[in-house]
Amino acid sequence: MSPAFNNSLQVMIPKVLNEIRFFSHYAHHVAISDSCGEMLRDVYQIPTKRVHVIVNGVNEEDFIQDLGLGQEFRSKIGVPENASLVLGVAGRLVKDKGHPLLYEAFSKLITKHPRVYLIVAGSGPWMHRYKELGPQVIVLGSMNPLELRAFYNAIDIFVNPTLRPQGLDLTLMEAMMTGKPVMASRFPSIKGTIVVDVNTVSCFRLTPNRCTRRWSWSWRKAQRGCHREEGLAGICSFYVYSPEDGTSL
């Protein structure tokens, strides 16, 4: 056991025990997703009759597909017209959200594909690290719902590389509501959120090399003339579970 892991256990175990002790003060528990409900029942041993799932959500009017808005936003923030692939990530820019993984993967990708771009919406410690990668990474900071609608419509693929389970990640829902494929970590809460059809992407175990290979494949598809409107199905089919290509998190 590494010293770092041992230290994290010393911090987390007392915290979890305190949470369990506090649970007895509640008559009912509301979970924001099925996976959260399962956690309360199976891990914290809360009686089933006291656990209620009320699924979280986002405003349908805030996030709609608008390709014209996306093109305008690209021009506004400086994405060139000849960009071959535009990736996007949104949320808190902290380690637990998987930004070390995304940083490493994208830094490898741009050495081979100079016309691939990453748009980063959000704030946190990793803002400054992303800026180190140069003009192919555009860091926007925190955004309101109207600005986020334009952000989602401007990207080709939304990336959520979180390193820990989520309750119910709203960014995935926002991206799907604007018609975008998504690339996400393989956690129960996320697998339950993703809708698998021709316009979305299933989730899998993310590693830097795996991300780079998939993005390179998407770039090659774009080079063959498969644009956003006509190429989502092909991109998505490639992202469904692929256990054969490398070690996993």
C-alpha positions in Angstrom: 0.0 0.0 0.0 1.5 3.4 -1.0 1.9 6.1 1.5 -0.5 8.4 -0.4 -3.2 5.7 -0.5 -2.7 5.0 3.2 -3.1 8.7 4.0 -6.3 8.9 2.0 -7.8 6.0 3.9 -6.9 7.7 7.2 -8.9 10.7 6.0 -11.8 9.0 4.3 -12.7 6.2 6.8 -13.5 8.6 9.7 -15.5 10.8 7.3 -17.6 7.8 6.1 -18.2 6.6 9.7 -19.4 10.1 10.7 -21.8 10.1 7.8 -23.2 6.7 8.8 -23.7 7.9 12.4 -25.5 11.0 11.1 -27.9 9.0 8.9 -29.9 7.8 11.9 -31.2 11.3 12.2 -33.1 11.1 8.9 -36.4 9.4 8.4 -36.0 9.4 4.6 -33.1 9.7 2.2 -33.4 11.2 -1.3 -30.9 10.0 -4.0 -30.4 11.9 -7.3 -29.8 8.7 -9.3 -30.3 5.0 -9.3 -26.7 4.4 -8.5 -26.8 6.7 -5.5 -29.9 4.9 -4.3 -28.0 1.6 -4.6 -25.1 3.1 -2.7 -27.4 4.1 0.2 -29.1 0.7 0.4 -26.1 -1.6 -0.3 -23.1 0.3 1.3 -24.7 2.4 4.0 -27.4 -0.3 4.7 -30.3 2.2 4.7 -33.6 0.3 4.6 -35.2 0.3 1.1 -38.4 1.9 2.3 -36.4 4.9 3.5 -34.5 5.5 0.2 -36.3 7.5 -2.6 -34.8 8.2 -6.0 -35.7 11.6 -7.6 -33.5 11.8 -10.7 -31.7 15.1 -11.2 -32.1 17.0 -14.4 -31.4 20.1 -16.5 -33.7 22.6 -18.1 -34.7 21.5 -21.6 -35.0 25.1 -22.8 -31.4 25.9 -21.8 -29.8 23.2 -23.8 -31.0 22.6 -27.4 -29.2 21.7 -30.6 -28.3 24.8 -32.7 -25.5 24.3 -35.2 -25.6 27.9 -36.3 -25.0 29.1 -32.7 -22.1 26.7 -32.5 -20.5 28.0 -35.6 -20.9 31.6 -34.3 -19.3 30.6 -31.0 -16.4 29.0 -32.7 -15.6 32.2 -34.6 -16.0 34.3 -31.4 -13.5 32.3 -29.4 -11.0 31.8 -32.2 -11.4 28.3 -33.4 -10.3 28.4 -37.1 -12.6 27.2 -39.9 -10.2 24.5 -40.9 -10.3 22.8 -37.4 -10.7 19.1 -38.1 -11.9 18.0 -34.6 -13.1 20.1 -31.6 -13.3 18.4 -28.2 -14.9 20.0 -25.2 -14.8 19.5 -21.4 -16.9 21.4 -18.8 -17.0 21.6 -15.0 -14.6 22.1 -12.1 -11.0 21.9 -13.3 -9.6 19.7 -10.5 -7.7 16.5 -10.3 -10.6 14.3 -9.3 -12.5 15.2 -12.5 -9.7 13.5 -14.5 -7.9 16.6 -15.9 -4.4 15.1 -15.4 -5.6 12.3 -17.8 -7.1 14.6 -20.3 -4.1 16.9 -20.2 -1.7 14.0 -21.0 -3.9 12.5 -23.7 -4.5 15.8 -25.5 -0.8 16.8 -25.3 0.0 13.6 -27.2 -2.8 14.1 -29.7 -1.7 17.6 -30.8 1.8 16.4 -31.7 0.3 14.4 -34.5 -2.8 16.4 -35.4 -2.2 20.2 -35.4 -5.8 21.1 -36.4 -7.5 19.4 -33.4 -8.7 21.7 -30.7 -9.9 21.4 -27.0 -12.4 23.9 -25.5 -12.3 24.1 -21.7 -15.4 25.5 -19.9 -14.9 25.9 -16.1 -12.5 27.1 -13.5 -10.0 25.6 -11.1 -6.3 24.8 -10.7 -6.0 23.1 -14.1 -6.9 26.3 -16.0 -3.3 27.4 -16.0 -1.9 23.9 -16.9 -4.2 23.7 -20.0 -3.0 27.1 -21.2 0.5 25.7 -21.3 -0.5 23.5 -24.2 -0.7 26.5 -26.5 -3.3 27.8 -29.0 -5.0 24.5 -29.6 -6.5 24.7 -26.1 -9.0 27.5 -25.5 -9.8 28.0 -21.8 -13.1 30.0 -21.3 -13.5 30.0 -17.5 -16.9 29.7 -15.8 -20.0 30.1 -18.0 -23.7 30.8 -17.5 -26.3 28.4 -19.1 -26.7 30.6 -22.2 -23.0 30.5 -22.8 -22.8 26.8 -22.1 -25.5 26.2 -24.8 -23.2 27.8 -27.3 -20.2 25.9 -26.0 -21.9 22.5 -26.4 -23.1 23.3 -29.9 -19.6 24.4 -30.9 -17.8 21.1 -30.1 -17.8 17.8 -31.9 -17.3 15.4 -28.9 -17.8 16.1 -25.2 -15.3 14.5 -22.8 -15.9 13.6 -19.2 -12.8 11.8 -17.8 -13.7 11.9 -14.1 -11.6 9.6 -11.9 -14.3 9.0 -9.3 -18.0 8.0 -9.3 -20.6 10.7 -9.7 -24.1 11.2 -8.3 -25.6 12.3 -11.6 -23.3 14.4 -13.8 -25.3 17.2 -15.4 -22.7 18.0 -18.0 -23.3 14.7 -19.7 -27.0 15.4 -19.8 -26.4 18.9 -21.1 -24.2 17.6 -23.9 -26.6 14.9 -25.0 -29.5 17.4 -25.1 -27.5 19.5 -27.6 -27.0 16.4 -29.7 -23.4 15.7 -28.9 -21.6 12.4 -28.7 -20.0 11.9 -25.3 -16.8 10.1 -24.1 -17.0 9.3 -20.4 -15.4 7.2 -17.6 -17.0 3.8 -16.9 -18.7 4.3 -13.5 -22.2 2.9 -12.7 -23.7 6.3 -12.3 -22.4 7.4 -15.7 -23.3 4.2 -17.4 -26.9 4.7 -16.2 -26.9 8.2 -17.6 -25.6 7.6 -21.1 -28.2 6.9 -23.8 -26.6 4.6 -26.4 -27.8 5.3 -29.9 -26.4 6.8 -33.1 -26.0 10.2 -31.5 -24.3 9.3 -28.3 -21.3 7.4 -27.2 -21.1 4.7 -24.6 -18.6 4.9 -21.8 -15.4 2.9 -21.2 -12.3 2.8 -19.0 -10.2 5.8 -19.9 -6.5 6.0 -20.2 -4.4 8.7 -21.9 -3.3 6.3 -24.7 -6.8 5.1 -25.3 -8.2 8.6 -25.5 -5.4 9.6 -27.9 -6.1 6.6 -30.2 -9.9 7.3 -30.3 -9.4 10.9 -31.0 -6.9 10.1 -33.8 -9.5 7.8 -35.3 -12.1 10.6 -35.2 -9.6 13.0 -36.8 -9.0 10.5 -39.7 -12.7 10.2 -40.2 -13.1 13.9 -40.4 -10.2 14.1 -42.9 -12.2 11.7 -45.2 -15.0 14.2 -45.3 -17.2 12.8 -42.6 -18.5 16.0 -41.0 -20.4 16.5 -37.8 -23.8 16.3 -39.3 -23.2 13.0 -41.1 -20.5 11.4 -39.1 -21.8 10.9 -35.5 -23.0 7.4 -36.0 -19.6 6.2 -37.2 -17.7 8.0 -34.4 -20.1 6.6 -31.8 -19.9 3.0 -32.9 -16.1 3.2 -32.3 -16.4 4.3 -28.7 -18.6 1.5 -27.4 -16.7 -0.8 -24.9 -13.3 -1.9 -26.2 -11.5 -3.9 -23.6 -8.9 -5.1 -26.0 -6.9 -1.9 -26.3 -4.7 -1.4 -23.3 -4.6 -1.3 -19.6 -7.5 0.4 -17.8 -8.1 2.6 -14.8 
